[in-house]
Amino acid sequence: MGWPLASIPASAGEGLFSRVYTTDTTPAGHYEVEEIIRQREGRAYGSYNATDLDTEVEYGVTDKFQVAGYLNMTRMDAKNAPDDDDPNGVTGFTRNNFAVQSIAGEFIYRFFSPYETDGWGLAAYVEPAYMFHDQHNGLRYGGGTFEGETRLMLQKNFLDDRLILAYNLILEFETIKFAGDPDRNSELDWNNEFGVSYRFASNWFGGLEFRNHNEYGNFDTHEHSVFWVGPVLHYGGERFWATLGWLRQVAGNPGHDEDGNYIGGNLFLRSHELNEVTFKVGVPF
């Protein structure tokens, strides 16, 4: 059974953006299956190409509360590429594998809907995850590697819901232990994500997306900051929706390694990529 997605922009948990979440949730008693294919490429040297394959099943417990489960996999093809955490990352690591990256749960509660409160929407998100392989270098984790992600999602609609602005404040907490390594590390990621999208034709939205990632080792040492920006296109029909987005790194720091060697300049390409292309499709039922 479908519902009129075209008449209510971004309803039923529709993904307007490649990264940014809006405050909409799956209606009570309904499911949605979502598939995300994300291609990442480009490091400071060597060759690096990775594909993330994420499968999600969402369920609307109430019209305001949504739960979901994820299976996340990553295919990696790297040759002499840099990485902060890989033992061979200074001179370049080489890896070709396909592995389960993590399993995760998702809980979203919407406090306010933009279609009911003068265009304003507010929601909160919690995602606990158990991780098996590192997403950036493909290394296997030891037991007890966890991640917790939280989001505060803010949305504002204008022009009779044709223009949508969305902002996410994201905090990620990780405890990491690589297989064969006796040490356990922790980190805090503090991210900002912003998107603007405009309905330019029936069922079609076009917009721009911005992402800022900041990482703190052991919760107190700033390790790097990275900035991406790019266009996004979205189609929302009655039986499915689809989104295509491209983010390109435009700034990052530091541009040198721990020994002061110049790497990347004004971009941070040691463990994050130059380009990221995301295709998402969702089928509600």
TIMI-795844 format. One record per residue: residue in three letters; x, y negated, z of N, C-alpha, C, O in turn. Coordinates in steps of 0.1 Angstrom, whole numbers, plus 5000, padded with zeros to 4 digits. Layout:
N
AlaXYZXYZXYZXYZ ...
END
This chain:
285
Met500850125000500050005000500949885000501849865008 Gly500649784991501449664991500749544996499549555000 Trp501349434997500749315002501249204993502349214987 Pro500549084993500848984983502148904986502148794992 Leu503348964983504548894985504648764978505248674982 Ala504048764966504248644958503548524964503948404962 Ser502448544972501748434977502348384991502048274995 Ile503148474997503748435010505248455008505648565010 Pro506048345005507448365003508148435014507948405026 Ala509048535010509848605019509148675030509648695041 Ser507948715028507148795038507648935038508348985030 Ala507149005049507349155050508849185050509249295045 Gly509649105056511049135058511849115045512949165044 Glu511349045035512049025022513348955024513448865032 Gly514449005017515748955019516048845008516448874997 Leu515748715011516048615002517448594999517848544988 Phe518348625008519748605007520648735008520148835012 Ser521848725003522748835004523248865018523448985022 Arg523448765026523848775040522948715050522648785061 Val522348605048521548535057520248605059519548645049 Tyr519748615072518448665075517448545076517848445082 Thr516248565071515148475075514448535087514848635092 Thr513448465092512748505104511548595101510848635111 Asp511348645089510248725086510448875089511648915089 Thr509448945093509549085098508549165090507549115085 Thr508849295091507849395084506549395092506649405105 Pro505449395086504149385093503949515101504449625098 Ala503149505111502849615121502249735113501349725105 Gly502849855116502449975110502950005096502650105091 His503849915091504349935078505849975079506549935088 Tyr506350045068507750075067508349995055507649955046 Glu509649985055510349935043511750005042512450015052 Val512050055030513350115028514150005020513749955010 Glu515349985025516249885019517549945016518150015024 Glu518049915004519449965000520249834996519849744989 Ile521449835002522449725000523649784993524249874998 Ile524049724982525349764975526149634975525849534968 Arg527349644981528149524982529549554977530249644982 Gln529949484967531249494961532249394966531949274965 Arg533349424971534349334976535749354969536149464968 Glu536349244965537649264958538449134959537949024961 Gly539849164959540749054958541449034972540848984981 Arg542749064973543549034985544748954980544948924968 Ala545648914989546748824986547748884977548348814969 Tyr547849014977548749084967548249224966547449274974 Gly548849304957548349434954546949434948546549334943 Ser546349544948544949554943544049614954544449704961 Tyr542849554955541949594965540549594960540149484954 Asn539749704961538449704956537649804965538049914967 Ala536549754971535749834980534249814977533849704973 Thr533449914979532049914978531349964990531650074995 Asp530549874996529749915008528349955004527749894996 Leu527950075009526650125005525850145018526150235026 Asp524850065021524150065033522650095030521950035022 Thr522150195038520750235036520050205049520550245060 Glu518850145049518150105061516650135059516050125048 Val516050185070514650215071514150125082514550135094 Glu513150035079512549945088511149985092510450045084 Tyr510749945104509349975108508849855116509549815125 Gly507649815113507049705121506249755132505149815131 Val506749745144506049795157504849705159503749745162 Thr505149575158504049475158504349375147505349385140 Asp503549275145503849175135505049085138505549025130 Lys505449095151506549015155507849095159508949045160 Phe507649225160508749315165509049415155508149495151 Gln510249425150510749515139511849605144512849545151 Val511849735142513049815145513549885132512749895122 Ala514749925132515349985120516550065123517150055134 Gly516850155114518050235115518950225102518350225091 Tyr520250225103521150215092522150335091522450395101 Leu522450365079523650445076524450365066524050335055 Asn525750345070526650255063527850335058528550395066 Met528150335045529250405039530050305031529550205026 Thr531350345029532250255022533150335013533750435017 Arg533250295000534250354991535350254989535150134987 Met536650304991537750204990538850254980539150374980 Asp539350164973540450184963541450074965541249964959 Ala542450094973543449994975544850044972545150164974 Lys545649954966547049994963547949874966547849764961 Asn548849894976549849794980549149664984549649554981 Ala548049674992547249564996547549525011547849615018 Pro547549405014547749365028546549385037545449395033 Asp546849395050545749415060546349385074547449435077 Asp545649315083546149285096546249405105547249415113 Asp545349505104545349615113545949745108546249835116 Asp546249755095546949875090548449875093549049765091 Pro548949985098550449985101551349955089552449905091 Asn550849975077551549945065551049815058551449785047 Gly550249735066549649625060550549505056550249425048 Val551749505063552649395060553249405046553349315038 Thr553649525043554249555029553249595019553449605007 Gly552049635024550949685016550549825018551349915018 Phe549249855021548749985023548050035010547549955002 Thr548050165009547450234997546450335002546850425010 Arg545250334998544250425003543050434992542650334986 Asn542650554990541450584982540650684989540950804989 Asn539450644994538550735001537150685001536850574997 Phe536250775005534850745006534450805019534550925022 Ala533850725028533650765042532450695048532050595043 Val531850765058530750695066531450595075532350625082 Gln531050465073531650365081531050345095531750325105 Ser529650355095529050345108527550385107527050405096 Ile526950405119525550425120525050315130525850285139 Ala523950265128523450145136521950145137521250195129 Gly521550075148520150045150519949895149520949815150 Glu518749855147518449705145517149675152516149745151 Phe517149565160515849525167515749375164516649295168 Ile514649335159514349195156513049155162512049225161 Tyr513049045170511848985175511648845170512548755171 Arg510448815164510148685159509348605169508248645173 Phe509948495174509248405183508148315176507048295181 Phe508548255165507748165157507848195142508848225137 Ser506648195136506648215121506548075114505747995119 Pro507348055104507247925097505947905090505547795086 Tyr505148015088503847995081502747965092501547945088 Glu503047955105502147935115502447805124501647755131 Thr503747765123504147655132504847545125506047515127 Asp504147485116504547365109505847385102506747295101 Gly506047505096507247535088508447585095509447615089 Trp508447595109509547635117509447785120508347825124 Gly510547855119510647995123511848015132512847955130 Leu511648105142512748145151512648285154511648335158 Ala513848355154513848495157515248535162516148465161 Ala515248655170516448705175516648845171515748915168 Tyr517948885170518349015164519449075172520349005176 Val519349205175520349285181520649405173519649475170 Glu521949435171522249555163523449625170524549585168 Pro523149735177524249825182524749915171523949965164 Ala526049945171526550035160527750125166528450075174 Tyr527750245161528950335164529650345152529150385141 Met531050325152531850315140532750425139533350475148 Phe532950475126533750595123535050555115536050615117 His534950455106536050405098536050255097534950195098 Asp537250195096537350055095536850015081537250075071 Gln536049915080535449865068536449795059536249795046 His537549745064538449665057539749735052540349705042 Asn540049845059541249915055541050065054541950145049 Gly539850115058539450255056540050355066539850475065 Leu540850305076541450385086540350445095539250385098 Arg540550575100539650635109539750595123540850575128 Tyr538650565129538650525143538650655152538250765148 Gly539150635164539050735175537750725181536850645178 Gly537450815191536150815198535950685206536850625211 Gly534650655207534350535215534550405209534850305216 Thr534450395195534550265189533150205186532350265178 Phe532850095192531450045192531449895187532449825188 Glu530349855182530149715178528749675182527749755181 Gly528649555187527349495190527149365183528049275185 Glu526149345175525949225167524649155172523649225173 Thr524749025175523548955178523448835169524348775164 Arg522148805165521848685157520748605163519848655168 Leu520948475162519848375164519448325150520348255144 Met518248345146517848305132516848185133515848195139 Leu517248085125516347965125515947945110516847955101 Gln514747905108514247885094513347765094512547735103 Lys513347695083512547575081512047575066512847585057 Asn510747575064510047575051509647435047509147365056 Phe509747395035509347265030508547295017508547395011 Leu507847185013507147185000506147304998506247374988 Asp505347325008504347435007505047565006504647654998 Asp506147585013506847715014507647745001508147854999 Arg507847644992508647664980510147644983510947714977 Leu510447564992511847534996512147595010511447565020 Ile513147685011513347755024514847735028515747765020 Leu515047685040516347675046516447775058515547785066 Ala517547845059517747945069519147935075520147915067 Tyr519347945088520647945095520648055105519748085112 Asn521848125105522048235115523348205123524348175117 Leu523248205136524348205145524648345149523748405155 Ile525848395147526148545149527248555158528348495157 Leu527048645168528148685177528348845176527348915177 Glu529548885173529749035172530849065182531949005183 Phe530549175190531549225199531949365195531149445193 Glu533249385195533849515191534849565201535649495206 Thr534749695203535849765210536349875201535649965197 Ile537649865198538249945187539450025191540249985199 Lys539450155187540550245189540750325176539850405172 Phe541850305170542150385158542650525162543250545172 Ala542350615153542750755156544250765157544950715148 Gly544650835167546150855169546850745176548050745178 Asp546150635179546650515185546150515200544950515202 Pro547050515210546650515224545950385228545250385238 Asp546250275221545750145225544350125221543950165210 Arg543550055229542250015226542149865226542649795235 Asn541649805215541549655214540049615213539149695211 Ser539849485216538549435215538649305207539749245206 Glu537549265202537549135194536149075194535149145196 Leu536048945193534848875191534848805178535748725174 Asp533748825170533548755158532448655160531348685165 Trp532748525156531748425157531548365143532448315137 Asn530248385138529948355124528848255123527948255131 Asn528948175112527848085108527448125094528248135085 Glu526148135092525648165078524448075076523548055084 Phe524448015064523447915060523047945046523847965037 Gly521647935043521247955030520047855027519247815035 Val519947815014518847735009518347794996519147834988 Ser517047814995516447884983515247814979514447764988 Tyr514947804966513847734960513047824951513647884942 Arg511747824952510947904943510647824930509847734930 Phe511447864920511347784907510347844897510047784887 Ala509847964900508848024892508148134900508648164911 Ser506948174896506248274903507148394906507648464897 Asn507248434919508048544924509548524924510248614928 Trp510048414918511448394917512048284925511448174926 Phe513148314933513848214941515248204936515848304933 Gly515848084936517248064933517847974944517147874948 Gly519047994948519647914959521147924960521847974951 Leu521547884972522947874975523147934989522347914998 Glu524247994991524548065004525948025009526848015001 Phe526148005022527347975028527648065040526748095048 Arg528948115041529248205052530648155058531548135051 Asn530648155071531848125079532148235089531248265097 His533348295089533648405098534848355106535848305101 Asn534748375119535848345128536148465138535248515144 Glu537448505139537748625146538648585158539648515156 Tyr538348645170539148625182539548755188538748835192 Gly540848785188541348905193541348905208541648805215 Asn540849015214540649025229539848915234540048875246 Phe538948855226538048755230538648615233537948525237 Asp539948605232540548475235541648415226542048305227 Thr542048495216543148455207542548435193542148535187 His542548315188542048295174542948355164544148325164 Glu542448445156543248515146543048465132544048455124 His541848425128541648365115540148315114539248345121 Ser540048225104538748165100538648175085539648145078 Val537448205080537348225066535948165061535048165069 Phe535948105049534748035044534448085030535348095021 Trp533148125028532748165014531448085011530748035019 Val531248064998530047994993529748054979530648094972 Gly528448054975528048104962526548114960525748084969 Pro526148134948524748134944524048264948524648374950 Val522748264948521948374951520548374943520048264942 Leu520148484938518948494930518048604936518548704939 His516748574937515848664944514548674936513948584931 Tyr514048804935512748834929511948904940512449004946 Gly510648864942509748924951508448964945507648874942 Gly508249094943506949134937506149204947506549214959 Glu505049264943504149334952504649464957504349514968 Arg505349534948505849674951507349684955507749784961 Phe508149584952509549574956510049434955509449354949 Trp511149414961511949294960513349324957513849434960 Ala514149224951515549244948516249114949515749004946 Thr517549124953518349004955519749024950520349134952 Leu520348934943521648934938522448814942521948704939 Gly523548834949524248714954525748734952526248844953 Trp526448624950527948624949528448514958528148404958 Leu529448564967530148474976531648474972532148584970 Arg532148354971533648344968534348264979533848164983 Gln535448314983536148254994536748124989537348114978 Val536448014996536947884992537947825002538647724998 Ala538047875014539047825024539247935034538348015037 Gly540447935040540748025051542047995057542947935051 Asn542248035070543448015077543648115088542648175093 Pro544948155092546148095087546548145074546248265070 Gly547348075066547948125053549248185054549948195045 His549648225067550948295069550748405079549748415086 Asp551648505079551548615088552248575102552748465104 Glu552348675111552848645124554348605124554848545133 Asp555048645113556448605112556648475104557848445102 Gly555648415101555748285094555848295079556048195072 Asn555648425073555748435059554548385052553348405057 Tyr554648315042553548245034552748355027553248425018 Ile551448355031550548455024549248385022548548345032 Gly548748365010547448315008547248165006546348125000 Gly548148085013547947945012546747895019546547905031 Asn545847835011544547775017543447885018542347845021 Leu543748005014542748115016543348225025544548235027 Phe542348295032542848405041542448535033541348585034 Leu543548585027543348705019544148825024544548915016 Arg544448825037545148935043544249055046544649165044 Ser543049025051542149135055540749095051539849175055 His540548995044539248955038539348925023540448875019 Glu538248935016538348935002538048804995537448715001 Leu538548784983538248664975536848664971536148554971 Asn536348774965534948784960534148884967534648994970 Glu532848864968531848954973530548944965529948834965 Val530149054959528949054951527949154958528349264960 Thr526749114961525849194968524549204960523949114955 Phe524049334959522749364953521949434964522349534969 Lys520749384967519849434977518449464970518049384962 Val517849574974516549604969515749664981516249744988 Gly514449624982513649664993512249714987511749654978 Val511849824993510549884988509649905001509949985009 Pro508649825002507749835014506649945011506149955000 Phe506150005022505050105021504450115034503450195035 
END
